[in-house]
Amino acid sequence: MSTMTVPTVSAPPSGRQRTGLVLAALLSVASFGSAFGPSTPEGEVGPPPVVLWAGAVLGVVGFVAVILAWRSGSRGALRVAAGALIISALTSVPAFFVDIPVLLKTFAAVSVLLTVAAVVLMFSSARRPASVTD
């Protein structure tokens, strides 16, 4: 008895998945850039530097995973990109429970909503017509 191993070939991303990957790439770049952007002015409250640096690391990981997912269609790369986005979004959740400027709360809310949209689109499958049986 012999066994044959068939290599698994991932399908190229669909249009919806590409849209999700583009959103994920933009969020990853924004999260990477937040650590190197302007710091919080004296007397104002902002995210701690640890959160900004963690976001930068997650941004790099997410961006690399998005590139791998785009080029190879790898489900593993999609999962890593989604995980980096979700963890990055979770770091912004405390902003809703502390007294900070409205602009920062709005930015946190928009980034969480875009993260949800990107993850949903990245894992959406291509629509196929339903077969009708008589």
N, C-alpha and C positions, 0 to 999 in steps of 0.2 A: 504494500500500500504506500503510495507516495502522496505527499501533500504539496499543494501549490499555493504560494502566497501571491495574492493580487494586491498591487500597490493601490492605496486609496488616493484618488485624485479629487481635489476639491473643485467644486464648480466656481466659475468666476462670479464675483459679487453682482447681484441684480441692481437695478436702478435705485431702488429704495435703500438697499444696503450701502451703495455708494454715497447716497445722500447722508446716511447716518455716519459713514466713515469720514466724510468731509466735515460734518459737525463735530465729530470726535477729534479730528485733527485741529480744528480751530479752537476748541476748548482746551486741548492739550497745550497748544502754543500759548494761549492766554494764561494758562496756569503756570507755564514755565516762565513767562515774562513777568509774572507778578512778583517774583522774588528779586528781580533786578530793576523793577520800576521805582518810581519815586516813593520815598518812605513817608510814613504818617507824620504830618506836621506836629510840632511841639504843642502839647495841651489837648490834642485830639486823640480819640480812641480808635484803634485799628487792629487788624489781626496780629497776633504775636509772630515774631520772626520764625519760630519753629514751624508754624503752620505754613508760612510763605515758602520756606525751604522744602518742606514735605511736598507742597504743591508743585514746586519746581521739579523735584525728582519724579513725582507721579506724572507730570507733564511730559518729561523725556521718555519715560517708560511707555506711556500711552501713545505718544507720537510714533515711536519705533514700532509698536504693535500695530498701529493703524497702517503704517507703510507695509509691514509684512502681510497684514490681512488683505490689503488692496492688491498687492502683487501676486499673492499665492492663493488667496481665498481660504486661508487656514482658519478653522473654527477655534483652534487654540489661541491664535493671535487675536481673534475677535473677543474671546473671553478675557484675555489679559488687558486689552484696550478698555473693555467695559468695566473690568474691576478697577483699573486705574481711575477711570472717570467717576465711578461710584464712590470710591474712597475719597477722591478729591472733593466731590460734592458733599460728602458727609462732614468734611472739615469746615464747611461753611454753615452748617446747621446751627451751631451756637450763636451765630449772628442774629438769629430770630429771637433770642431770649435775653439779650443784653441791651443796654441803652447805648445805641450807636447811631450815627447819622443815617437819615432815611436813604441817602444815596447808596451807602454800603449795604443796607438791607435789600434794596431793590436789585443791586448787582448780584447779591447772593441768591435771591429768588429767581432771577433770570437764569443764572448759571445752573441752578438745580433743575429748572424746567427744561433747559436745553440739554442737560445730561440725560434726563428721562427720555426726551425725544430721540436723542442720538442712540441710546441703548435699544429702544424699541425698534428703530429703523434698522440698526445693524443686525438685529436678529430676526427681522421679518423675512419671510420667504417670498419667492417670486409667485405671483398669482397665476394660477393655472385654471383653465376653464373646467368646470365641473362636468363630469360625464353624466349624461341623462340616459337612463335605461327605461325602456318601454315595458 
